[in-house]
Amino acid sequence: MAFLPDESRSLPPPPLLNKGSMWLGFMGWLSALLDNAFNQRPVLRAGVHRQILFATVGCFVGYQLVKRTEYVYAKVDRELFEYIRHHPVDFQTA
Amino acid sequence: MAAGLRAVRRWALAAPAPPGLAFTRSAFVVQKANNAQPNWLGVGLAFSTSAALWALLLKEHNEDVMEYERRKQARGQKCTRCS
């Protein structure tokens, strides 16, 4: 199965800075800071290009992962509602 | 550290192939990174890659929004009962 099938584009796209992309962006930034710490450089002030790059990669990967997550959840919901529609007897609310 | 340097000299003189433990002792054979002189190529590549990734991300997001709106329009005209 493709990472993001075509029908996933029928879903509303997640906002650019969502929980997943922000968290992974933060993790990327943190790993750049960690790299500074392990190489005995000033933690915040050194390697700003590295911090920006890692944070950007994290945001990018996070966005793609959140899109796939939402697609998988929507697919499961659709199958669930289809099942409910095909088996009304089991879901009487009377 | 002196023992490591002696080991390096021994290996360089005696063996063509480094012993299996060379990887764990690689700190003694590489040069210390010089953080005072920036690796401008690396910096340029990092910034340009970041800019490219952001541009790609923004473009993809805007395309996704437009595609979603377009499909919603198409679906809205086809079927008004759909959720």
Backbone of each chain as nested JSON, in Angstrom:
{
  "chains": [
    {"id": "A", "residues": [
      {"number": 1, "name": "MET", "atoms": {"N": [0.84, -1.198, 0.0], "CA": [0.0, 0.0, 0.0], "C": [0.877, 1.25, 0.0]}},
      {"number": 2, "name": "ALA", "atoms": {"N": [0.464, 2.231, -0.788], "CA": [1.245, 3.47, -0.858], "C": [1.212, 4.173, 0.495]}},
      {"number": 3, "name": "PHE", "atoms": {"N": [2.179, 5.017, 0.722], "CA": [2.223, 5.737, 1.995], "C": [1.023, 6.663, 2.131]}},
      {"number": 4, "name": "LEU", "atoms": {"N": [0.67, 7.359, 1.047], "CA": [-0.493, 8.245, 1.06], "C": [-1.289, 7.99, -0.213]}},
      {"number": 5, "name": "PRO", "atoms": {"N": [-2.297, 7.111, -0.177], "CA": [-3.068, 6.848, -1.398], "C": [-3.784, 8.099, -1.872]}},
      {"number": 6, "name": "ASP", "atoms": {"N": [-4.251, 8.029, -3.118], "CA": [-4.856, 9.21, -3.705], "C": [-6.096, 9.655, -2.937]}},
      {"number": 7, "name": "GLU", "atoms": {"N": [-6.867, 8.681, -2.402], "CA": [-8.107, 9.071, -1.735], "C": [-7.835, 9.83, -0.438]}},
      {"number": 8, "name": "SER", "atoms": {"N": [-6.592, 9.762, 0.063], "CA": [-6.296, 10.534, 1.267], "C": [-6.385, 12.023, 0.987]}},
      {"number": 9, "name": "ARG", "atoms": {"N": [-6.332, 12.426, -0.295], "CA": [-6.412, 13.855, -0.608], "C": [-7.846, 14.365, -0.523]}},
      {"number": 10, "name": "SER", "atoms": {"N": [-8.82, 13.437, -0.366], "CA": [-10.19, 13.883, -0.17], "C": [-10.422, 14.304, 1.265]}},
      {"number": 11, "name": "LEU", "atoms": {"N": [-9.475, 13.998, 2.149], "CA": [-9.611, 14.4, 3.544], "C": [-9.137, 15.829, 3.72]}},
      {"number": 12, "name": "PRO", "atoms": {"N": [-9.693, 16.568, 4.684], "CA": [-9.149, 17.896, 4.961], "C": [-7.712, 17.759, 5.443]}},
      {"number": 13, "name": "PRO", "atoms": {"N": [-6.79, 18.502, 4.845], "CA": [-5.391, 18.356, 5.264], "C": [-5.202, 18.909, 6.667]}},
      {"number": 14, "name": "PRO", "atoms": {"N": [-4.326, 18.296, 7.45], "CA": [-4.082, 18.805, 8.792], "C": [-3.41, 20.174, 8.711]}},
      {"number": 15, "name": "PRO", "atoms": {"N": [-3.548, 21.009, 9.745], "CA": [-2.837, 22.284, 9.731], "C": [-1.344, 22.054, 9.653]}},
      {"number": 16, "name": "LEU", "atoms": {"N": [-0.635, 23.053, 9.124], "CA": [0.792, 22.89, 8.865], "C": [1.555, 22.584, 10.144]}},
      {"number": 17, "name": "LEU", "atoms": {"N": [1.232, 23.308, 11.217], "CA": [1.904, 23.065, 12.493], "C": [0.921, 22.35, 13.398]}},
      {"number": 18, "name": "ASN", "atoms": {"N": [0.917, 21.029, 13.288], "CA": [0.021, 20.242, 14.117], "C": [0.873, 19.537, 15.172]}},
      {"number": 19, "name": "LYS", "atoms": {"N": [0.167, 18.759, 16.013], "CA": [0.871, 18.142, 17.13], "C": [2.059, 17.305, 16.654]}},
      {"number": 20, "name": "GLY", "atoms": {"N": [1.836, 16.506, 15.598], "CA": [2.898, 15.613, 15.156], "C": [4.087, 16.358, 14.619]}},
      {"number": 21, "name": "SER", "atoms": {"N": [3.841, 17.345, 13.744], "CA": [4.955, 18.039, 13.123], "C": [5.678, 18.9, 14.156]}},
      {"number": 22, "name": "MET", "atoms": {"N": [4.906, 19.477, 15.112], "CA": [5.583, 20.287, 16.127], "C": [6.439, 19.424, 17.038]}},
      {"number": 23, "name": "TRP", "atoms": {"N": [5.891, 18.264, 17.415], "CA": [6.655, 17.409, 18.326], "C": [7.915, 16.887, 17.661]}},
      {"number": 24, "name": "LEU", "atoms": {"N": [7.795, 16.399, 16.411], "CA": [8.978, 15.882, 15.733], "C": [9.961, 16.992, 15.399]}},
      {"number": 25, "name": "GLY", "atoms": {"N": [9.439, 18.192, 15.093], "CA": [10.342, 19.322, 14.881], "C": [11.114, 19.638, 16.151]}},
      {"number": 26, "name": "PHE", "atoms": {"N": [10.402, 19.599, 17.278], "CA": [11.069, 19.851, 18.56], "C": [12.107, 18.779, 18.842]}},
      {"number": 27, "name": "MET", "atoms": {"N": [11.76, 17.506, 18.524], "CA": [12.721, 16.417, 18.74], "C": [13.952, 16.593, 17.867]}},
      {"number": 28, "name": "GLY", "atoms": {"N": [13.743, 17.045, 16.642], "CA": [14.878, 17.291, 15.76], "C": [15.774, 18.379, 16.319]}},
      {"number": 29, "name": "TRP", "atoms": {"N": [15.137, 19.463, 16.792], "CA": [15.916, 20.548, 17.382], "C": [16.681, 20.059, 18.602]}},
      {"number": 30, "name": "LEU", "atoms": {"N": [16.0, 19.25, 19.411], "CA": [16.628, 18.734, 20.622], "C": [17.814, 17.846, 20.281]}},
      {"number": 31, "name": "SER", "atoms": {"N": [17.686, 17.067, 19.206], "CA": [18.803, 16.194, 18.845], "C": [19.989, 17.021, 18.344]}},
      {"number": 32, "name": "ALA", "atoms": {"N": [19.703, 18.181, 17.705], "CA": [20.805, 19.06, 17.316], "C": [21.49, 19.622, 18.562]}},
      {"number": 33, "name": "LEU", "atoms": {"N": [20.688, 20.01, 19.563], "CA": [21.275, 20.514, 20.81], "C": [22.094, 19.427, 21.498]}},
      {"number": 34, "name": "LEU", "atoms": {"N": [21.575, 18.184, 21.423], "CA": [22.276, 17.058, 22.034], "C": [23.603, 16.819, 21.332]}},
      {"number": 35, "name": "ASP", "atoms": {"N": [23.576, 16.948, 20.007], "CA": [24.816, 16.796, 19.252], "C": [25.827, 17.853, 19.678]}},
      {"number": 36, "name": "ASN", "atoms": {"N": [25.34, 19.097, 19.9], "CA": [26.234, 20.145, 20.404], "C": [26.824, 19.746, 21.743]}},
      {"number": 37, "name": "ALA", "atoms": {"N": [25.958, 19.219, 22.616], "CA": [26.426, 18.876, 23.967], "C": [27.473, 17.772, 23.905]}},
      {"number": 38, "name": "PHE", "atoms": {"N": [27.229, 16.742, 23.076], "CA": [28.169, 15.621, 23.019], "C": [29.499, 16.021, 22.425]}},
      {"number": 39, "name": "ASN", "atoms": {"N": [29.508, 17.019, 21.538], "CA": [30.75, 17.467, 20.938], "C": [31.336, 18.666, 21.637]}},
      {"number": 40, "name": "GLN", "atoms": {"N": [30.866, 18.915, 22.854], "CA": [31.429, 19.952, 23.707], "C": [31.423, 21.302, 23.017]}},
      {"number": 41, "name": "ARG", "atoms": {"N": [30.281, 21.661, 22.391], "CA": [30.105, 22.996, 21.827], "C": [29.066, 23.714, 22.681]}},
      {"number": 42, "name": "PRO", "atoms": {"N": [29.001, 25.062, 22.604], "CA": [27.928, 25.752, 23.328], "C": [26.574, 25.251, 22.838]}},
      {"number": 43, "name": "VAL", "atoms": {"N": [25.717, 24.856, 23.782], "CA": [24.555, 24.055, 23.401], "C": [23.591, 24.817, 22.503]}},
      {"number": 44, "name": "LEU", "atoms": {"N": [23.262, 26.062, 22.871], "CA": [22.236, 26.778, 22.118], "C": [22.816, 27.614, 20.982]}},
      {"number": 45, "name": "ARG", "atoms": {"N": [24.034, 28.133, 21.194], "CA": [24.524, 29.125, 20.258], "C": [25.29, 28.52, 19.088]}},
      {"number": 46, "name": "ALA", "atoms": {"N": [25.659, 27.25, 19.185], "CA": [26.498, 26.649, 18.142], "C": [25.645, 25.896, 17.143]}},
      {"number": 47, "name": "GLY", "atoms": {"N": [26.133, 25.846, 15.919], "CA": [25.5, 25.014, 14.891], "C": [24.045, 25.358, 14.654]}},
      {"number": 48, "name": "VAL", "atoms": {"N": [23.755, 26.668, 14.496], "CA": [22.353, 27.072, 14.289], "C": [21.829, 26.47, 12.991]}},
      {"number": 49, "name": "HIS", "atoms": {"N": [22.722, 26.35, 11.982], "CA": [22.278, 25.754, 10.722], "C": [21.845, 24.313, 10.933]}},
      {"number": 50, "name": "ARG", "atoms": {"N": [22.551, 23.635, 11.835], "CA": [22.217, 22.242, 12.124], "C": [20.885, 22.177, 12.854]}},
      {"number": 51, "name": "GLN", "atoms": {"N": [20.683, 23.107, 13.84], "CA": [19.427, 23.112, 14.588], "C": [18.257, 23.342, 13.639]}},
      {"number": 52, "name": "ILE", "atoms": {"N": [18.42, 24.323, 12.73], "CA": [17.327, 24.63, 11.808], "C": [17.056, 23.44, 10.902]}},
      {"number": 53, "name": "LEU", "atoms": {"N": [18.12, 22.803, 10.396], "CA": [17.938, 21.677, 9.477], "C": [17.229, 20.519, 10.152]}},
      {"number": 54, "name": "PHE", "atoms": {"N": [17.672, 20.162, 11.359], "CA": [17.06, 19.024, 12.053], "C": [15.604, 19.32, 12.39]}},
      {"number": 55, "name": "ALA", "atoms": {"N": [15.338, 20.571, 12.843], "CA": [13.954, 20.92, 13.172], "C": [13.082, 20.872, 11.92]}},
      {"number": 56, "name": "THR", "atoms": {"N": [13.629, 21.35, 10.796], "CA": [12.862, 21.339, 9.551], "C": [12.545, 19.92, 9.121]}},
      {"number": 57, "name": "VAL", "atoms": {"N": [13.553, 19.04, 9.16], "CA": [13.326, 17.646, 8.77], "C": [12.271, 17.029, 9.675]}},
      {"number": 58, "name": "GLY", "atoms": {"N": [12.349, 17.332, 10.984], "CA": [11.355, 16.807, 11.916], "C": [9.951, 17.269, 11.57]}},
      {"number": 59, "name": "CYS", "atoms": {"N": [9.8, 18.566, 11.29], "CA": [8.479, 19.086, 10.916], "C": [7.966, 18.409, 9.664]}},
      {"number": 60, "name": "PHE", "atoms": {"N": [8.845, 18.254, 8.672], "CA": [8.442, 17.673, 7.399], "C": [7.957, 16.246, 7.6]}},
      {"number": 61, "name": "VAL", "atoms": {"N": [8.788, 15.434, 8.281], "CA": [8.429, 14.035, 8.5], "C": [7.168, 13.95, 9.347]}},
      {"number": 62, "name": "GLY", "atoms": {"N": [7.049, 14.838, 10.354], "CA": [5.874, 14.836, 11.218], "C": [4.609, 15.127, 10.437]}},
      {"number": 63, "name": "TYR", "atoms": {"N": [4.684, 16.079, 9.53], "CA": [3.513, 16.411, 8.721], "C": [3.072, 15.216, 7.889]}},
      {"number": 64, "name": "GLN", "atoms": {"N": [4.022, 14.542, 7.238], "CA": [3.667, 13.389, 6.415], "C": [3.054, 12.282, 7.284]}},
      {"number": 65, "name": "LEU", "atoms": {"N": [3.64, 12.064, 8.46], "CA": [3.137, 10.999, 9.333], "C": [1.734, 11.322, 9.816]}},
      {"number": 66, "name": "VAL", "atoms": {"N": [1.475, 12.61, 10.154], "CA": [0.133, 12.974, 10.624], "C": [-0.879, 12.792, 9.51]}},
      {"number": 67, "name": "LYS", "atoms": {"N": [-0.473, 13.128, 8.268], "CA": [-1.4, 12.93, 7.14], "C": [-1.75, 11.452, 7.025]}},
      {"number": 68, "name": "ARG", "atoms": {"N": [-0.757, 10.585, 7.153], "CA": [-1.021, 9.157, 7.029], "C": [-1.879, 8.68, 8.192]}},
      {"number": 69, "name": "THR", "atoms": {"N": [-1.601, 9.187, 9.396], "CA": [-2.396, 8.8, 10.564], "C": [-3.866, 9.133, 10.351]}},
      {"number": 70, "name": "GLU", "atoms": {"N": [-4.117, 10.377, 9.901], "CA": [-5.508, 10.79, 9.704], "C": [-6.168, 9.933, 8.638]}},
      {"number": 71, "name": "TYR", "atoms": {"N": [-5.396, 9.566, 7.591], "CA": [-5.972, 8.723, 6.544], "C": [-6.348, 7.364, 7.105]}},
      {"number": 72, "name": "VAL", "atoms": {"N": [-5.469, 6.772, 7.893], "CA": [-5.736, 5.433, 8.436], "C": [-6.951, 5.471, 9.346]}},
      {"number": 73, "name": "TYR", "atoms": {"N": [-7.037, 6.499, 10.201], "CA": [-8.196, 6.612, 11.088], "C": [-9.477, 6.79, 10.281]}},
      {"number": 74, "name": "ALA", "atoms": {"N": [-9.413, 7.633, 9.222], "CA": [-10.611, 7.876, 8.414], "C": [-11.039, 6.605, 7.712]}},
      {"number": 75, "name": "LYS", "atoms": {"N": [-10.07, 5.823, 7.253], "CA": [-10.383, 4.578, 6.558], "C": [-11.082, 3.614, 7.516]}},
      {"number": 76, "name": "VAL", "atoms": {"N": [-10.541, 3.508, 8.732], "CA": [-11.165, 2.619, 9.71], "C": [-12.578, 3.088, 10.046]}},
      {"number": 77, "name": "ASP", "atoms": {"N": [-12.742, 4.416, 10.199], "CA": [-14.082, 4.954, 10.482], "C": [-15.047, 4.627, 9.351]}},
      {"number": 78, "name": "ARG", "atoms": {"N": [-14.575, 4.777, 8.125], "CA": [-15.447, 4.513, 6.985], "C": [-15.889, 3.058, 6.988]}},
      {"number": 79, "name": "GLU", "atoms": {"N": [-14.923, 2.144, 7.224], "CA": [-15.273, 0.726, 7.252], "C": [-16.233, 0.427, 8.396]}},
      {"number": 80, "name": "LEU", "atoms": {"N": [-16.026, 1.105, 9.538], "CA": [-16.919, 0.92, 10.679], "C": [-18.336, 1.346, 10.341]}},
      {"number": 81, "name": "PHE", "atoms": {"N": [-18.478, 2.531, 9.752], "CA": [-19.821, 3.024, 9.424], "C": [-20.475, 2.183, 8.344]}},
      {"number": 82, "name": "GLU", "atoms": {"N": [-19.657, 1.686, 7.388], "CA": [-20.21, 0.793, 6.377], "C": [-20.743, -0.473, 7.03]}},
      {"number": 83, "name": "TYR", "atoms": {"N": [-19.988, -1.009, 7.972], "CA": [-20.437, -2.217, 8.659], "C": [-21.741, -1.955, 9.399]}},
      {"number": 84, "name": "ILE", "atoms": {"N": [-21.8, -0.811, 10.095], "CA": [-23.018, -0.476, 10.843], "C": [-24.197, -0.354, 9.879]}},
      {"number": 85, "name": "ARG", "atoms": {"N": [-23.91, 0.245, 8.699], "CA": [-24.984, 0.442, 7.725], "C": [-25.49, -0.901, 7.2]}},
      {"number": 86, "name": "HIS", "atoms": {"N": [-24.558, -1.894, 7.039], "CA": [-24.955, -3.184, 6.477], "C": [-25.572, -4.118, 7.509]}},
      {"number": 87, "name": "HIS", "atoms": {"N": [-25.391, -3.808, 8.804], "CA": [-25.931, -4.672, 9.848], "C": [-26.803, -3.865, 10.807]}},
      {"number": 88, "name": "PRO", "atoms": {"N": [-27.906, -3.296, 10.317], "CA": [-28.723, -2.451, 11.195], "C": [-29.332, -3.207, 12.358]}},
      {"number": 89, "name": "VAL", "atoms": {"N": [-29.549, -4.523, 12.148], "CA": [-30.197, -5.295, 13.203], "C": [-29.354, -5.277, 14.474]}},
      {"number": 90, "name": "ASP", "atoms": {"N": [-28.019, -5.319, 14.287], "CA": [-27.153, -5.386, 15.463], "C": [-27.028, -4.058, 16.174]}},
      {"number": 91, "name": "PHE", "atoms": {"N": [-27.517, -2.996, 15.527], "CA": [-27.275, -1.671, 16.11], "C": [-28.557, -0.93, 16.351]}},
      {"number": 92, "name": "GLN", "atoms": {"N": [-29.606, -1.656, 16.768], "CA": [-30.857, -1.004, 17.072], "C": [-30.692, -0.163, 18.322]}},
      {"number": 93, "name": "THR", "atoms": {"N": [-31.22, 1.042, 18.268], "CA": [-31.121, 1.921, 19.453], "C": [-32.447, 2.055, 20.167]}},
      {"number": 94, "name": "ALA", "atoms": {"N": [-33.432, 1.232, 19.787], "CA": [-34.782, 1.356, 20.387], "C": [-34.779, 0.93, 21.842]}}
    ]},
    {"id": "B", "residues": [
      {"number": 1, "name": "MET", "atoms": {"N": [46.185, 7.948, 26.479], "CA": [46.231, 8.575, 25.152], "C": [47.576, 8.311, 24.495]}},
      {"number": 2, "name": "ALA", "atoms": {"N": [48.615, 8.302, 25.293], "CA": [49.947, 8.019, 24.734], "C": [50.013, 6.59, 24.221]}},
      {"number": 3, "name": "ALA", "atoms": {"N": [49.348, 5.689, 24.989], "CA": [49.34, 4.29, 24.548], "C": [48.624, 4.168, 23.223]}},
      {"number": 4, "name": "GLY", "atoms": {"N": [47.558, 4.967, 23.072], "CA": [46.831, 4.923, 21.806], "C": [47.684, 5.421, 20.657]}},
      {"number": 5, "name": "LEU", "atoms": {"N": [48.461, 6.476, 20.93], "CA": [49.316, 7.012, 19.87], "C": [50.396, 6.021, 19.485]}},
      {"number": 6, "name": "ARG", "atoms": {"N": [50.942, 5.33, 20.502], "CA": [51.942, 4.294, 20.195], "C": [51.299, 3.195, 19.367]}},
      {"number": 7, "name": "ALA", "atoms": {"N": [50.064, 2.847, 19.728], "CA": [49.374, 1.795, 18.97], "C": [49.207, 2.23, 17.519]}},
      {"number": 8, "name": "VAL", "atoms": {"N": [48.874, 3.524, 17.318], "CA": [48.706, 4.018, 15.946], "C": [49.997, 3.869, 15.167]}},
      {"number": 9, "name": "ARG", "atoms": {"N": [51.104, 4.24, 15.797], "CA": [52.385, 4.135, 15.101], "C": [52.681, 2.695, 14.739]}},
      {"number": 10, "name": "ARG", "atoms": {"N": [52.368, 1.787, 15.686], "CA": [52.618, 0.362, 15.428], "C": [51.823, -0.095, 14.234]}},
      {"number": 11, "name": "TRP", "atoms": {"N": [50.53, 0.296, 14.207], "CA": [49.706, -0.18, 13.109], "C": [50.187, 0.382, 11.782]}},
      {"number": 12, "name": "ALA", "atoms": {"N": [50.551, 1.678, 11.785], "CA": [50.937, 2.307, 10.527], "C": [52.202, 1.657, 9.963]}},
      {"number": 13, "name": "LEU", "atoms": {"N": [53.113, 1.259, 10.855], "CA": [54.362, 0.682, 10.378], "C": [54.205, -0.788, 10.02]}},
      {"number": 14, "name": "ALA", "atoms": {"N": [53.416, -1.506, 10.814], "CA": [53.424, -2.961, 10.68], "C": [52.34, -3.458, 9.735]}},
      {"number": 15, "name": "ALA", "atoms": {"N": [51.09, -3.128, 10.021], "CA": [50.011, -3.835, 9.333], "C": [49.421, -2.983, 8.213]}},
      {"number": 16, "name": "PRO", "atoms": {"N": [49.185, -3.554, 7.049], "CA": [48.464, -2.834, 6.007], "C": [46.989, -2.661, 6.365]}},
      {"number": 17, "name": "ALA", "atoms": {"N": [46.41, -3.676, 6.996], "CA": [44.997, -3.567, 7.348], "C": [44.878, -3.27, 8.835]}},
      {"number": 18, "name": "PRO", "atoms": {"N": [44.036, -2.34, 9.242], "CA": [43.902, -2.07, 10.67], "C": [43.244, -3.252, 11.353]}},
      {"number": 19, "name": "PRO", "atoms": {"N": [43.546, -3.459, 12.617], "CA": [42.914, -4.58, 13.332], "C": [41.418, -4.325, 13.494]}},
      {"number": 20, "name": "GLY", "atoms": {"N": [40.702, -5.379, 13.84], "CA": [39.252, -5.278, 13.938], "C": [38.789, -4.214, 14.914]}},
      {"number": 21, "name": "LEU", "atoms": {"N": [39.648, -3.866, 15.885], "CA": [39.233, -2.895, 16.894], "C": [39.483, -1.463, 16.45]}},
      {"number": 22, "name": "ALA", "atoms": {"N": [39.89, -1.255, 15.181], "CA": [40.247, 0.099, 14.76], "C": [39.058, 1.034, 14.894]}},
      {"number": 23, "name": "PHE", "atoms": {"N": [37.859, 0.504, 14.658], "CA": [36.703, 1.39, 14.706], "C": [36.522, 1.954, 16.106]}},
      {"number": 24, "name": "THR", "atoms": {"N": [36.688, 1.098, 17.128], "CA": [36.47, 1.595, 18.478], "C": [37.567, 2.542, 18.906]}},
      {"number": 25, "name": "ARG", "atoms": {"N": [38.713, 2.503, 18.231], "CA": [39.786, 3.394, 18.626], "C": [39.934, 4.532, 17.634]}},
      {"number": 26, "name": "SER", "atoms": {"N": [38.87, 4.761, 16.817], "CA": [39.01, 5.75, 15.744], "C": [39.228, 7.15, 16.297]}},
      {"number": 27, "name": "ALA", "atoms": {"N": [38.899, 7.409, 17.558], "CA": [39.124, 8.747, 18.099], "C": [40.59, 9.124, 18.056]}},
      {"number": 28, "name": "PHE", "atoms": {"N": [41.475, 8.136, 18.004], "CA": [42.898, 8.461, 18.016], "C": [43.455, 8.665, 16.62]}},
      {"number": 29, "name": "VAL", "atoms": {"N": [42.735, 8.287, 15.589], "CA": [43.295, 8.413, 14.25], "C": [42.653, 9.537, 13.447]}},
      {"number": 30, "name": "VAL", "atoms": {"N": [41.463, 10.048, 13.859], "CA": [40.887, 11.162, 13.113], "C": [41.376, 12.458, 13.723]}},
      {"number": 31, "name": "GLN", "atoms": {"N": [41.24, 13.506, 12.922], "CA": [41.634, 14.81, 13.442], "C": [40.512, 15.375, 14.289]}},
      {"number": 32, "name": "LYS", "atoms": {"N": [40.891, 16.192, 15.244], "CA": [39.885, 16.832, 16.077], "C": [39.164, 17.887, 15.24]}},
      {"number": 33, "name": "ALA", "atoms": {"N": [37.835, 17.929, 15.349], "CA": [37.072, 18.894, 14.557], "C": [37.421, 20.312, 15.004]}},
      {"number": 34, "name": "ASN", "atoms": {"N": [37.574, 21.196, 14.036], "CA": [37.929, 22.573, 14.361], "C": [36.67, 23.417, 14.259]}},
      {"number": 35, "name": "ASN", "atoms": {"N": [36.109, 23.736, 15.419], "CA": [34.856, 24.48, 15.391], "C": [35.072, 25.974, 15.196]}},
      {"number": 36, "name": "ALA", "atoms": {"N": [36.33, 26.428, 15.228], "CA": [36.581, 27.861, 15.061], "C": [36.454, 28.268, 13.597]}},
      {"number": 37, "name": "GLN", "atoms": {"N": [36.735, 27.335, 12.666], "CA": [36.606, 27.668, 11.238], "C": [35.382, 26.966, 10.689]}},
      {"number": 38, "name": "PRO", "atoms": {"N": [34.343, 27.732, 10.388], "CA": [33.105, 27.099, 9.947], "C": [33.299, 26.349, 8.646]}},
      {"number": 39, "name": "ASN", "atoms": {"N": [32.613, 25.238, 8.537], "CA": [32.586, 24.471, 7.298], "C": [31.518, 25.104, 6.425]}},
      {"number": 40, "name": "TRP", "atoms": {"N": [31.913, 26.14, 5.649], "CA": [30.929, 26.963, 4.952], "C": [30.106, 26.158, 3.963]}},
      {"number": 41, "name": "LEU", "atoms": {"N": [30.726, 25.14, 3.368], "CA": [29.961, 24.293, 2.444], "C": [28.829, 23.598, 3.194]}},
      {"number": 42, "name": "GLY", "atoms": {"N": [29.176, 23.046, 4.367], "CA": [28.159, 22.371, 5.161], "C": [27.056, 23.322, 5.59]}},
      {"number": 43, "name": "VAL", "atoms": {"N": [27.456, 24.535, 6.007], "CA": [26.464, 25.525, 6.451], "C": [25.544, 25.888, 5.29]}},
      {"number": 44, "name": "GLY", "atoms": {"N": [26.145, 26.139, 4.119], "CA": [25.337, 26.507, 2.963], "C": [24.378, 25.406, 2.561]}},
      {"number": 45, "name": "LEU", "atoms": {"N": [24.891, 24.163, 2.57], "CA": [24.034, 23.036, 2.217], "C": [22.895, 22.883, 3.208]}},
      {"number": 46, "name": "ALA", "atoms": {"N": [23.218, 23.059, 4.511], "CA": [22.181, 22.897, 5.529], "C": [21.086, 23.945, 5.347]}},
      {"number": 47, "name": "PHE", "atoms": {"N": [21.499, 25.213, 5.164], "CA": [20.484, 26.262, 5.014], "C": [19.684, 26.083, 3.736]}},
      {"number": 48, "name": "SER", "atoms": {"N": [20.355, 25.727, 2.64], "CA": [19.608, 25.591, 1.389], "C": [18.674, 24.391, 1.459]}},
      {"number": 49, "name": "THR", "atoms": {"N": [19.118, 23.305, 2.1], "CA": [18.225, 22.149, 2.252], "C": [17.023, 22.514, 3.108]}},
      {"number": 50, "name": "SER", "atoms": {"N": [17.26, 23.265, 4.198], "CA": [16.13, 23.67, 5.043], "C": [15.151, 24.518, 4.258]}},
      {"number": 51, "name": "ALA", "atoms": {"N": [15.687, 25.489, 3.49], "CA": [14.806, 26.354, 2.709], "C": [14.013, 25.531, 1.71]}},
      {"number": 52, "name": "ALA", "atoms": {"N": [14.696, 24.573, 1.043], "CA": [14.005, 23.739, 0.057], "C": [12.916, 22.906, 0.714]}},
      {"number": 53, "name": "LEU", "atoms": {"N": [13.226, 22.345, 1.893], "CA": [12.235, 21.52, 2.586], "C": [11.022, 22.339, 2.999]}},
      {"number": 54, "name": "TRP", "atoms": {"N": [11.259, 23.562, 3.507], "CA": [10.13, 24.408, 3.903], "C": [9.283, 24.77, 2.687]}},
      {"number": 55, "name": "ALA", "atoms": {"N": [9.977, 25.111, 1.584], "CA": [9.228, 25.46, 0.369], "C": [8.383, 24.275, -0.079]}},
      {"number": 56, "name": "LEU", "atoms": {"N": [8.993, 23.075, -0.043], "CA": [8.27, 21.869, -0.444], "C": [7.07, 21.637, 0.452]}},
      {"number": 57, "name": "LEU", "atoms": {"N": [7.275, 21.824, 1.767], "CA": [6.202, 21.582, 2.73], "C": [5.044, 22.553, 2.509]}},
      {"number": 58, "name": "LEU", "atoms": {"N": [5.385, 23.849, 2.342], "CA": [4.329, 24.85, 2.152], "C": [3.577, 24.595, 0.856]}},
      {"number": 59, "name": "LYS", "atoms": {"N": [4.344, 24.252, -0.202], "CA": [3.705, 23.982, -1.495], "C": [2.758, 22.791, -1.352]}},
      {"number": 60, "name": "GLU", "atoms": {"N": [3.237, 21.716, -0.692], "CA": [2.415, 20.527, -0.555], "C": [1.158, 20.829, 0.238]}},
      {"number": 61, "name": "HIS", "atoms": {"N": [1.314, 21.61, 1.325], "CA": [0.152, 21.934, 2.152], "C": [-0.877, 22.724, 1.354]}},
      {"number": 62, "name": "ASN", "atoms": {"N": [-0.404, 23.745, 0.616], "CA": [-1.355, 24.544, -0.162], "C": [-2.03, 23.709, -1.238]}},
      {"number": 63, "name": "GLU", "atoms": {"N": [-1.254, 22.822, -1.885], "CA": [-1.859, 21.955, -2.892], "C": [-2.893, 21.031, -2.272]}},
      {"number": 64, "name": "ASP", "atoms": {"N": [-2.59, 20.514, -1.065], "CA": [-3.542, 19.639, -0.392], "C": [-4.84, 20.38, -0.1]}},
      {"number": 65, "name": "VAL", "atoms": {"N": [-4.714, 21.618, 0.403], "CA": [-5.915, 22.397, 0.732], "C": [-6.743, 22.623, -0.521]}},
      {"number": 66, "name": "MET", "atoms": {"N": [-6.074, 23.001, -1.635], "CA": [-6.811, 23.278, -2.867], "C": [-7.469, 22.023, -3.394]}},
      {"number": 67, "name": "GLU", "atoms": {"N": [-6.755, 20.893, -3.337], "CA": [-7.31, 19.639, -3.836], "C": [-8.519, 19.232, -2.999]}},
      {"number": 68, "name": "TYR", "atoms": {"N": [-8.409, 19.414, -1.671], "CA": [-9.535, 19.056, -0.797], "C": [-10.751, 19.911, -1.12]}},
      {"number": 69, "name": "GLU", "atoms": {"N": [-10.544, 21.231, -1.285], "CA": [-11.671, 22.123, -1.602], "C": [-12.294, 21.738, -2.94]}},
      {"number": 70, "name": "ARG", "atoms": {"N": [-11.43, 21.408, -3.907], "CA": [-11.918, 21.051, -5.24], "C": [-12.772, 19.793, -5.164]}},
      {"number": 71, "name": "ARG", "atoms": {"N": [-12.3, 18.797, -4.409], "CA": [-13.044, 17.546, -4.308], "C": [-14.327, 17.746, -3.54]}},
      {"number": 72, "name": "LYS", "atoms": {"N": [-14.28, 18.637, -2.546], "CA": [-15.506, 18.912, -1.781], "C": [-16.546, 19.533, -2.699]}},
      {"number": 73, "name": "GLN", "atoms": {"N": [-16.105, 20.478, -3.558], "CA": [-17.021, 21.09, -4.523], "C": [-17.62, 20.023, -5.418]}},
      {"number": 74, "name": "ALA", "atoms": {"N": [-16.746, 19.173, -5.975], "CA": [-17.204, 18.151, -6.913], "C": [-18.186, 17.206, -6.234]}},
      {"number": 75, "name": "ARG", "atoms": {"N": [-17.858, 16.848, -4.981], "CA": [-18.719, 15.925, -4.262], "C": [-20.019, 16.61, -3.892]}},
      {"number": 76, "name": "GLY", "atoms": {"N": [-19.94, 17.884, -3.519], "CA": [-21.137, 18.616, -3.102], "C": [-22.152, 18.703, -4.222]}},
      {"number": 77, "name": "GLN", "atoms": {"N": [-21.65, 18.882, -5.484], "CA": [-22.587, 18.987, -6.599], "C": [-23.141, 17.644, -6.99]}},
      {"number": 78, "name": "LYS", "atoms": {"N": [-22.401, 16.56, -6.63], "CA": [-22.842, 15.234, -7.06], "C": [-23.833, 14.654, -6.07]}},
      {"number": 79, "name": "CYS", "atoms": {"N": [-23.578, 14.825, -4.776], "CA": [-24.392, 14.121, -3.777], "C": [-24.531, 14.998, -2.543]}},
      {"number": 80, "name": "THR", "atoms": {"N": [-25.771, 15.375, -2.216], "CA": [-25.947, 16.265, -1.072], "C": [-26.181, 15.501, 0.22]}},
      {"number": 81, "name": "ARG", "atoms": {"N": [-26.375, 14.143, 0.083], "CA": [-26.644, 13.371, 1.294], "C": [-25.373, 12.856, 1.952]}},
      {"number": 82, "name": "CYS", "atoms": {"N": [-24.265, 12.868, 1.193], "CA": [-23.037, 12.274, 1.708], "C": [-22.531, 13.055, 2.929]}},
      {"number": 83, "name": "SER", "atoms": {"N": [-21.917, 12.313, 3.847], "CA": [-21.387, 12.988, 5.05], "C": [-20.012, 13.578, 4.775]}}
    ]}
  ]
}
